[in-house]
Amino acid sequence: MRSSDLFPIFAAVWLALGIGLWLFSRRGSYHRKKQWHLVLVAGAGVLFVCFAYALSQRAEVLYVAVPAVILISFLNYKLTRFCPRCGFTVPRTGLFSRATYCPRCGGKLDEDTHL
């Protein structure tokens, strides 16, 4: 299969994934978000690496894509927090800083968010 044939599939999958994650972010409970966050981050990373390889059809792309996806996924996992009081997905405030209070309800965020 040619890479030009895969691009519409790539776009459709990422659009569906984006809409699904947006809905999950808006509607998911605190416990569900904590339970599925690692799986969703890792799954999106694996999916991206697979599509990058399939679209380029060159193994050399993996030398760049895999370390980049690992770094981005790690930072996403570590810096994303959820409010235990209202379930809000707290956005990152900086590259290496983390919010301590929920911007929506003002509740204190857990210190052990990923244990």
N, CA, C and O atoms as a GROMACS GRO file, in nm:
protein
  460
    1MET      N    1   0.084  -0.117   0.000
    1MET     CA    2   0.000   0.000   0.000
    1MET      C    3   0.089   0.124   0.000
    1MET      O    4   0.185   0.132   0.076
    2ARG      N    5   0.056   0.219  -0.084
    2ARG     CA    6   0.136   0.342  -0.094
    2ARG      C    7   0.105   0.436   0.022
    2ARG      O    8  -0.004   0.432   0.079
    3SER      N    9   0.202   0.519   0.055
    3SER     CA   10   0.182   0.612   0.166
    3SER      C   11   0.074   0.715   0.135
    3SER      O   12   0.006   0.763   0.226
    4SER      N   13   0.057   0.749   0.008
    4SER     CA   14  -0.049   0.844  -0.027
    4SER      C   15  -0.188   0.784  -0.004
    4SER      O   16  -0.284   0.857   0.020
    5ASP      N   17  -0.198   0.652  -0.010
    5ASP     CA   18  -0.325   0.586   0.020
    5ASP      C   19  -0.353   0.582   0.170
    5ASP      O   20  -0.468   0.574   0.212
    6LEU      N   21  -0.247   0.586   0.251
    6LEU     CA   22  -0.262   0.578   0.396
    6LEU      C   23  -0.296   0.711   0.461
    6LEU      O   24  -0.351   0.713   0.572
    7PHE      N   25  -0.266   0.822   0.395
    7PHE     CA   26  -0.286   0.952   0.460
    7PHE      C   27  -0.432   0.978   0.498
    7PHE      O   28  -0.455   1.026   0.609
    8PRO      N   29  -0.530   0.949   0.414
    8PRO     CA   30  -0.670   0.970   0.459
    8PRO      C   31  -0.705   0.885   0.582
    8PRO      O   32  -0.781   0.929   0.668
    9ILE      N   33  -0.651   0.764   0.589
    9ILE     CA   34  -0.675   0.678   0.706
    9ILE      C   35  -0.609   0.740   0.829
    9ILE      O   36  -0.669   0.745   0.937
   10PHE      N   37  -0.486   0.787   0.812
   10PHE     CA   38  -0.413   0.854   0.919
   10PHE      C   39  -0.493   0.974   0.971
   10PHE      O   40  -0.511   0.989   1.092
   11ALA      N   41  -0.540   1.058   0.881
   11ALA     CA   42  -0.616   1.177   0.920
   11ALA      C   43  -0.746   1.140   0.990
   11ALA      O   44  -0.782   1.201   1.091
   12ALA      N   45  -0.816   1.041   0.939
   12ALA     CA   46  -0.944   1.000   0.999
   12ALA      C   47  -0.922   0.941   1.138
   12ALA      O   48  -0.998   0.971   1.230
   13VAL      N   49  -0.820   0.860   1.154
   13VAL     CA   50  -0.792   0.799   1.285
   13VAL      C   51  -0.755   0.907   1.386
   13VAL      O   52  -0.805   0.904   1.499
   14TRP      N   53  -0.669   1.002   1.349
   14TRP     CA   54  -0.629   1.108   1.442
   14TRP      C   55  -0.745   1.200   1.475
   14TRP      O   56  -0.756   1.248   1.588
   15LEU      N   57  -0.833   1.226   1.378
   15LEU     CA   58  -0.951   1.307   1.404
   15LEU      C   59  -1.043   1.236   1.502
   15LEU      O   60  -1.091   1.297   1.598
   16ALA      N   61  -1.069   1.108   1.479
   16ALA     CA   62  -1.154   1.030   1.569
   16ALA      C   63  -1.092   1.020   1.708
   16ALA      O   64  -1.162   1.033   1.809
   17LEU      N   65  -0.961   0.997   1.714
   17LEU     CA   66  -0.891   0.990   1.842
   17LEU      C   67  -0.899   1.123   1.916
   17LEU      O   68  -0.922   1.126   2.037
   18GLY      N   69  -0.881   1.232   1.844
   18GLY     CA   70  -0.889   1.365   1.905
   18GLY      C   71  -1.027   1.394   1.961
   18GLY      O   72  -1.039   1.446   2.072
   19ILE      N   73  -1.131   1.362   1.885
   19ILE     CA   74  -1.267   1.384   1.932
   19ILE      C   75  -1.296   1.294   2.053
   19ILE      O   76  -1.356   1.339   2.151
   20GLY      N   77  -1.255   1.168   2.046
   20GLY     CA   78  -1.276   1.076   2.157
   20GLY      C   79  -1.206   1.121   2.284
   20GLY      O   80  -1.264   1.116   2.392
   21LEU      N   81  -1.081   1.164   2.270
   21LEU     CA   82  -1.007   1.210   2.388
   21LEU      C   83  -1.064   1.339   2.443
   21LEU      O   84  -1.064   1.360   2.564
   22TRP      N   85  -1.111   1.426   2.355
   22TRP     CA   86  -1.173   1.550   2.400
   22TRP      C   87  -1.300   1.519   2.482
   22TRP      O   88  -1.322   1.576   2.588
   23LEU      N   89  -1.382   1.428   2.430
   23LEU     CA   90  -1.503   1.389   2.502
   23LEU      C   91  -1.469   1.324   2.636
   23LEU      O   92  -1.533   1.351   2.737
   24PHE      N   93  -1.369   1.238   2.635
   24PHE     CA   94  -1.325   1.172   2.758
   24PHE      C   95  -1.275   1.276   2.859
   24PHE      O   96  -1.303   1.266   2.978
   25SER      N   97  -1.202   1.375   2.811
   25SER     CA   98  -1.151   1.480   2.897
   25SER      C   99  -1.264   1.563   2.957
   25SER      O  100  -1.255   1.606   3.072
   26ARG      N  101  -1.368   1.586   2.880
   26ARG     CA  102  -1.481   1.668   2.927
   26ARG      C  103  -1.578   1.589   3.016
   26ARG      O  104  -1.634   1.645   3.111
   27ARG      N  105  -1.598   1.461   2.987
   27ARG     CA  106  -1.703   1.384   3.053
   27ARG      C  107  -1.652   1.280   3.153
   27ARG      O  108  -1.727   1.236   3.240
   28GLY      N  109  -1.526   1.240   3.141
   28GLY     CA  110  -1.474   1.133   3.226
   28GLY      C  111  -1.462   1.174   3.371
   28GLY      O  112  -1.434   1.289   3.402
   29SER      N  113  -1.483   1.080   3.460
   29SER     CA  114  -1.469   1.106   3.603
   29SER      C  115  -1.320   1.107   3.640
   29SER      O  116  -1.234   1.064   3.564
   30TYR      N  117  -1.295   1.156   3.758
   30TYR     CA  118  -1.158   1.162   3.810
   30TYR      C  119  -1.094   1.023   3.810
   30TYR      O  120  -0.980   1.006   3.767
   31HIS      N  121  -1.167   0.923   3.859
   31HIS     CA  122  -1.111   0.788   3.871
   31HIS      C  123  -1.088   0.726   3.733
   31HIS      O  124  -0.987   0.658   3.713
   32ARG      N  125  -1.179   0.747   3.640
   32ARG     CA  126  -1.161   0.693   3.504
   32ARG      C  127  -1.041   0.759   3.436
   32ARG      O  128  -0.964   0.691   3.368
   33LYS      N  129  -1.025   0.888   3.453
   33LYS     CA  130  -0.912   0.959   3.392
   33LYS      C  131  -0.780   0.906   3.447
   33LYS      O  132  -0.686   0.880   3.371
   34LYS      N  133  -0.774   0.890   3.578
   34LYS     CA  134  -0.652   0.836   3.638
   34LYS      C  135  -0.626   0.693   3.593
   34LYS      O  136  -0.511   0.654   3.570
   35GLN      N  137  -0.732   0.616   3.581
   35GLN     CA  138  -0.720   0.475   3.543
   35GLN      C  139  -0.671   0.459   3.399
   35GLN      O  140  -0.590   0.372   3.372
   36TRP      N  141  -0.719   0.541   3.307
   36TRP     CA  142  -0.692   0.524   3.164
   36TRP      C  143  -0.584   0.617   3.108
   36TRP      O  144  -0.545   0.602   2.992
   37HIS      N  145  -0.535   0.712   3.187
   37HIS     CA  146  -0.441   0.809   3.133
   37HIS      C  147  -0.316   0.745   3.074
   37HIS      O  148  -0.278   0.777   2.962
   38LEU      N  149  -0.251   0.657   3.146
   38LEU     CA  150  -0.129   0.592   3.096
   38LEU      C  151  -0.158   0.512   2.969
   38LEU      O  152  -0.081   0.517   2.874
   39VAL      N  153  -0.266   0.438   2.968
   39VAL     CA  154  -0.301   0.356   2.851
   39VAL      C  155  -0.325   0.445   2.729
   39VAL      O  156  -0.279   0.413   2.619
   40LEU      N  157  -0.396   0.556   2.747
   40LEU     CA  158  -0.425   0.645   2.635
   40LEU      C  159  -0.300   0.715   2.583
   40LEU      O  160  -0.282   0.729   2.462
   41VAL      N  161  -0.213   0.758   2.673
   41VAL     CA  162  -0.089   0.824   2.631
   41VAL      C  163   0.001   0.725   2.556
   41VAL      O  164   0.054   0.757   2.450
   42ALA      N  165   0.017   0.605   2.611
   42ALA     CA  166   0.102   0.504   2.546
   42ALA      C  167   0.040   0.459   2.414
   42ALA      O  168   0.111   0.442   2.315
   43GLY      N  169  -0.090   0.439   2.410
   43GLY     CA  170  -0.157   0.396   2.288
   43GLY      C  171  -0.146   0.499   2.177
   43GLY      O  172  -0.123   0.464   2.061
   44ALA      N  173  -0.162   0.626   2.211
   44ALA     CA  174  -0.148   0.732   2.110
   44ALA      C  175  -0.004   0.738   2.058
   44ALA      O  176   0.018   0.760   1.939
   45GLY      N  177   0.093   0.719   2.147
   45GLY     CA  178   0.233   0.719   2.104
   45GLY      C  179   0.265   0.604   2.010
   45GLY      O  180   0.330   0.624   1.908
   46VAL      N  181   0.220   0.485   2.045
   46VAL     CA  182   0.243   0.368   1.959
   46VAL      C  183   0.174   0.386   1.825
   46VAL      O  184   0.230   0.355   1.720
   47LEU      N  185   0.052   0.436   1.829
   47LEU     CA  186  -0.022   0.461   1.705
   47LEU      C  187   0.050   0.562   1.616
   47LEU      O  188   0.057   0.543   1.494
   48PHE      N  189   0.103   0.667   1.675
   48PHE     CA  190   0.175   0.767   1.597
   48PHE      C  191   0.302   0.708   1.533
   48PHE      O  192   0.330   0.733   1.416
   49VAL      N  193   0.377   0.631   1.611
   49VAL     CA  194   0.500   0.569   1.556
   49VAL      C  195   0.464   0.473   1.443
   49VAL      O  196   0.533   0.469   1.341
   50CYS      N  197   0.358   0.396   1.459
   50CYS     CA  198   0.317   0.303   1.353
   50CYS      C  199   0.278   0.379   1.226
   50CYS      O  200   0.317   0.340   1.116
   51PHE      N  201   0.202   0.486   1.241
   51PHE     CA  202   0.164   0.564   1.124
   51PHE      C  203   0.285   0.633   1.062
   51PHE      O  204   0.294   0.641   0.939
   52ALA      N  205   0.376   0.682   1.143
   52ALA     CA  206   0.496   0.748   1.088
   52ALA      C  207   0.576   0.649   1.004
   52ALA      O  208   0.624   0.683   0.896
   53TYR      N  209   0.590   0.529   1.054
   53TYR     CA  210   0.663   0.428   0.978
   53TYR      C  211   0.587   0.389   0.852
   53TYR      O  212   0.647   0.377   0.745
   54ALA      N  213   0.457   0.369   0.863
   54ALA     CA  214   0.376   0.328   0.747
   54ALA      C  215   0.373   0.436   0.639
   54ALA      O  216   0.376   0.406   0.520
   55LEU      N  217   0.366   0.562   0.681
   55LEU     CA  218   0.362   0.670   0.582
   55LEU      C  219   0.497   0.692   0.514
   55LEU      O  220   0.501   0.724   0.395
   56SER      N  221   0.606   0.674   0.588
   56SER     CA  222   0.738   0.696   0.527
   56SER      C  223   0.793   0.570   0.461
   56SER      O  224   0.868   0.578   0.364
   57GLN      N  225   0.754   0.455   0.514
   57GLN     CA  226   0.802   0.325   0.467
   57GLN      C  227   0.955   0.316   0.468
   57GLN      O  228   1.016   0.253   0.382
   58ARG      N  229   1.013   0.381   0.568
   58ARG     CA  230   1.158   0.378   0.588
   58ARG      C  231   1.186   0.355   0.735
   58ARG      O  232   1.128   0.421   0.822
   59ALA      N  233   1.274   0.262   0.763
   59ALA     CA  234   1.306   0.230   0.902
   59ALA      C  235   1.380   0.345   0.971
   59ALA      O  236   1.378   0.355   1.093
   60GLU      N  237   1.446   0.431   0.894
   60GLU     CA  238   1.523   0.542   0.952
   60GLU      C  239   1.434   0.640   1.027
   60GLU      O  240   1.480   0.709   1.119
   61VAL      N  241   1.308   0.647   0.989
   61VAL     CA  242   1.217   0.739   1.058
   61VAL      C  243   1.200   0.700   1.204
   61VAL      O  244   1.171   0.785   1.288
   62LEU      N  245   1.218   0.574   1.235
   62LEU     CA  246   1.204   0.527   1.373
   62LEU      C  247   1.314   0.580   1.464
   62LEU      O  248   1.293   0.593   1.585
   63TYR      N  249   1.432   0.611   1.407
   63TYR     CA  250   1.541   0.665   1.488
   63TYR      C  251   1.506   0.801   1.547
   63TYR      O  252   1.557   0.838   1.653
   64VAL      N  253   1.420   0.874   1.480
   64VAL     CA  254   1.378   1.006   1.530
   64VAL      C  255   1.243   0.994   1.600
   64VAL      O  256   1.223   1.052   1.707
   65ALA      N  257   1.150   0.922   1.541
   65ALA     CA  258   1.013   0.916   1.592
   65ALA      C  259   1.004   0.850   1.729
   65ALA      O  260   0.935   0.901   1.818
   66VAL      N  261   1.070   0.739   1.749
   66VAL     CA  262   1.057   0.666   1.876
   66VAL      C  263   1.109   0.748   1.994
   66VAL      O  264   1.036   0.762   2.092
   67PRO      N  265   1.232   0.803   1.990
   67PRO     CA  266   1.275   0.884   2.106
   67PRO      C  267   1.188   1.008   2.127
   67PRO      O  268   1.161   1.044   2.241
   68ALA      N  269   1.145   1.072   2.019
   68ALA     CA  270   1.060   1.191   2.033
   68ALA      C  271   0.926   1.155   2.097
   68ALA      O  272   0.879   1.226   2.186
   69VAL      N  273   0.866   1.047   2.052
   69VAL     CA  274   0.737   1.005   2.108
   69VAL      C  275   0.752   0.962   2.254
   69VAL      O  276   0.665   0.991   2.336
   70ILE      N  277   0.859   0.895   2.286
   70ILE     CA  278   0.883   0.855   2.426
   70ILE      C  279   0.895   0.978   2.515
   70ILE      O  280   0.834   0.984   2.622
   71LEU      N  281   0.973   1.077   2.472
   71LEU     CA  282   0.990   1.199   2.551
   71LEU      C  283   0.859   1.275   2.567
   71LEU      O  284   0.823   1.315   2.677
   72ILE      N  285   0.788   1.294   2.458
   72ILE     CA  286   0.661   1.368   2.462
   72ILE      C  287   0.558   1.293   2.547
   72ILE      O  288   0.486   1.355   2.626
   73SER      N  289   0.551   1.163   2.531
   73SER     CA  290   0.455   1.084   2.609
   73SER      C  291   0.488   1.088   2.758
   73SER      O  292   0.399   1.100   2.841
   74PHE      N  293   0.616   1.077   2.792
   74PHE     CA  294   0.658   1.084   2.932
   74PHE      C  295   0.620   1.218   2.994
   74PHE      O  296   0.564   1.222   3.104
   75LEU      N  297   0.650   1.327   2.923
   75LEU     CA  298   0.616   1.459   2.975
   75LEU      C  299   0.465   1.477   2.987
   75LEU      O  300   0.416   1.533   3.085
   76ASN      N  301   0.392   1.428   2.889
   76ASN     CA  302   0.246   1.437   2.894
   76ASN      C  303   0.193   1.362   3.016
   76ASN      O  304   0.108   1.412   3.089
   77TYR      N  305   0.243   1.242   3.038
   77TYR     CA  306   0.198   1.161   3.150
   77TYR      C  307   0.231   1.227   3.283
   77TYR      O  308   0.147   1.232   3.373
   78LYS      N  309   0.351   1.277   3.297
   78LYS     CA  310   0.396   1.332   3.424
   78LYS      C  311   0.336   1.469   3.455
   78LYS      O  312   0.315   1.502   3.572
   79LEU      N  313   0.309   1.549   3.354
   79LEU     CA  314   0.266   1.686   3.379
   79LEU      C  315   0.114   1.705   3.376
   79LEU      O  316   0.066   1.810   3.420
   80THR      N  317   0.040   1.609   3.328
   80THR     CA  318  -0.106   1.620   3.327
   80THR      C  319  -0.160   1.578   3.462
   80THR      O  320  -0.123   1.475   3.517
   81ARG      N  321  -0.251   1.661   3.516
   81ARG     CA  322  -0.309   1.632   3.647
   81ARG      C  323  -0.460   1.639   3.637
   81ARG      O  324  -0.516   1.701   3.547
   82PHE      N  325  -0.524   1.575   3.732
   82PHE     CA  326  -0.670   1.572   3.737
   82PHE      C  327  -0.715   1.616   3.875
   82PHE      O  328  -0.654   1.579   3.976
   83CYS      N  329  -0.821   1.694   3.878
   83CYS     CA  330  -0.874   1.742   4.006
   83CYS      C  331  -0.961   1.632   4.068
   83CYS      O  332  -1.057   1.587   4.006
   84PRO      N  333  -0.930   1.589   4.191
   84PRO     CA  334  -1.011   1.486   4.254
   84PRO      C  335  -1.148   1.537   4.297
   84PRO      O  336  -1.239   1.457   4.322
   85ARG      N  337  -1.163   1.666   4.307
   85ARG     CA  338  -1.289   1.723   4.352
   85ARG      C  339  -1.392   1.737   4.238
   85ARG      O  340  -1.508   1.700   4.254
   86CYS      N  341  -1.349   1.791   4.122
   86CYS     CA  342  -1.444   1.814   4.013
   86CYS      C  343  -1.412   1.732   3.888
   86CYS      O  344  -1.491   1.732   3.794
   87GLY      N  345  -1.298   1.663   3.884
   87GLY     CA  346  -1.262   1.580   3.770
   87GLY      C  347  -1.201   1.656   3.654
   87GLY      O  348  -1.177   1.597   3.548
   88PHE      N  349  -1.176   1.785   3.669
   88PHE     CA  350  -1.122   1.867   3.562
   88PHE      C  351  -0.980   1.822   3.524
   88PHE      O  352  -0.899   1.791   3.611
   89THR      N  353  -0.953   1.817   3.394
   89THR     CA  354  -0.818   1.789   3.347
   89THR      C  355  -0.741   1.919   3.351
   89THR      O  356  -0.769   2.011   3.274
   90VAL      N  357  -0.646   1.928   3.441
   90VAL     CA  358  -0.572   2.052   3.464
   90VAL      C  359  -0.463   2.065   3.358
   90VAL      O  360  -0.377   1.978   3.348
   91PRO      N  361  -0.467   2.172   3.281
   91PRO     CA  362  -0.364   2.189   3.177
   91PRO      C  363  -0.228   2.222   3.238
   91PRO      O  364  -0.218   2.269   3.351
   92ARG      N  365  -0.126   2.195   3.161
   92ARG     CA  366   0.010   2.227   3.206
   92ARG      C  367   0.028   2.378   3.214
   92ARG      O  368  -0.024   2.452   3.130
   93THR      N  369   0.100   2.422   3.315
   93THR     CA  370   0.126   2.564   3.330
   93THR      C  371   0.263   2.603   3.276
   93THR      O  372   0.289   2.721   3.256
   94GLY      N  373   0.347   2.508   3.253
   94GLY     CA  374   0.480   2.532   3.201
   94GLY      C  375   0.544   2.399   3.167
   94GLY      O  376   0.486   2.294   3.194
   95LEU      N  377   0.662   2.403   3.109
   95LEU     CA  378   0.725   2.279   3.067
   95LEU      C  379   0.754   2.186   3.183
   95LEU      O  380   0.729   2.066   3.173
   96PHE      N  381   0.807   2.239   3.292
   96PHE     CA  382   0.841   2.152   3.405
   96PHE      C  383   0.772   2.192   3.534
   96PHE      O  384   0.809   2.143   3.641
   97SER      N  385   0.673   2.280   3.528
   97SER     CA  386   0.600   2.317   3.649
   97SER      C  387   0.463   2.250   3.649
   97SER      O  388   0.408   2.219   3.544
   98ARG      N  389   0.410   2.229   3.768
   98ARG     CA  390   0.281   2.163   3.782
   98ARG      C  391   0.191   2.246   3.870
   98ARG      O  392   0.235   2.304   3.970
   99ALA      N  393   0.065   2.253   3.834
   99ALA     CA  394  -0.032   2.325   3.915
   99ALA      C  395  -0.056   2.251   4.046
   99ALA      O  396  -0.046   2.128   4.051
  100THR      N  397  -0.087   2.325   4.151
  100THR     CA  398  -0.117   2.263   4.279
  100THR      C  399  -0.264   2.278   4.316
  100THR      O  400  -0.314   2.207   4.403
  101TYR      N  401  -0.333   2.371   4.250
  101TYR     CA  402  -0.476   2.392   4.274
  101TYR      C  403  -0.550   2.388   4.141
  101TYR      O  404  -0.497   2.427   4.037
  102CYS      N  405  -0.673   2.342   4.146
  102CYS     CA  406  -0.758   2.333   4.028
  102CYS      C  407  -0.803   2.472   3.986
  102CYS      O  408  -0.855   2.548   4.068
  103PRO      N  409  -0.784   2.509   3.858
  103PRO     CA  410  -0.829   2.641   3.814
  103PRO      C  411  -0.981   2.652   3.804
  103PRO      O  412  -1.034   2.763   3.798
  104ARG      N  413  -1.051   2.540   3.801
  104ARG     CA  414  -1.198   2.544   3.789
  104ARG      C  415  -1.265   2.558   3.926
  104ARG      O  416  -1.347   2.647   3.946
  105CYS      N  417  -1.230   2.469   4.021
  105CYS     CA  418  -1.300   2.470   4.150
  105CYS      C  419  -1.213   2.520   4.266
  105CYS      O  420  -1.266   2.547   4.374
  106GLY      N  421  -1.083   2.532   4.246
  106GLY     CA  422  -0.994   2.579   4.351
  106GLY      C  423  -0.948   2.471   4.448
  106GLY      O  424  -0.876   2.501   4.543
  107GLY      N  425  -0.988   2.347   4.424
  107GLY     CA  426  -0.950   2.237   4.511
  107GLY      C  427  -0.803   2.202   4.498
  107GLY      O  428  -0.742   2.223   4.393
  108LYS      N  429  -0.746   2.150   4.607
  108LYS     CA  430  -0.605   2.110   4.605
  108LYS      C  431  -0.590   1.981   4.526
  108LYS      O  432  -0.669   1.887   4.542
  109LEU      N  433  -0.488   1.977   4.441
  109LEU     CA  434  -0.462   1.858   4.360
  109LEU      C  435  -0.379   1.759   4.439
  109LEU      O  436  -0.298   1.799   4.523
  110ASP      N  437  -0.398   1.632   4.414
  110ASP     CA  438  -0.322   1.526   4.482
  110ASP      C  439  -0.176   1.538   4.450
  110ASP      O  440  -0.138   1.576   4.338
  111GLU      N  441  -0.092   1.505   4.546
  111GLU     CA  442   0.052   1.500   4.523
  111GLU      C  443   0.092   1.369   4.457
  111GLU      O  444   0.193   1.364   4.387
  112ASP      N  445   0.015   1.263   4.478
  112ASP     CA  446   0.048   1.132   4.423
  112ASP      C  447  -0.043   1.102   4.303
  112ASP      O  448  -0.112   1.000   4.303
  113THR      N  449  -0.043   1.189   4.202
  113THR     CA  450  -0.139   1.177   4.092
  113THR      C  451  -0.117   1.054   4.007
  113THR      O  452  -0.211   1.007   3.943
  114HIS      N  453   0.003   0.999   4.003
  114HIS     CA  454   0.030   0.887   3.912
  114HIS      C  455   0.083   0.765   3.984
  114HIS      O  456   0.159   0.688   3.927
  115LEU      N  457   0.044   0.746   4.109
  115LEU     CA  458   0.089   0.627   4.181
  115LEU      C  459  -0.014   0.519   4.176
  115LEU      O  460   0.007   0.411   4.232
   0.00000   0.00000   0.00000
